[in-house]
């Protein structure tokens, strides 16, 4: 999950305040994006790719393509328990528009969650085109 703040000062305040908090007894990781990141391992946000979580097992590639008509490519994870799909766009602007329009998106059977795809910067973990350099890091 990503949270965007109105200002860097507000982000700094919440970063400090929430470092030792838990949600339902579970700790969580809170970090900055880019150069301010405290994580030693660099991650990459693929700004032309979205990950769709919470897919029902009945959802098809055609369902995903219908929900994201501007997508260049769609893929459903071969891991049946993951309930994830991946949507690749030709441009950052197309991906951003699709992301913004995916609030409260429902695909057959349930509401799904759509986020930008995050992975290792030099690893083709999801069967998508490798990138030599990250678009931006988290």
Order of alpha helices (4+ residues) and beta strands (2+ residues): alpha-beta-beta-beta-alpha-beta-beta-alpha-beta-beta-beta-beta
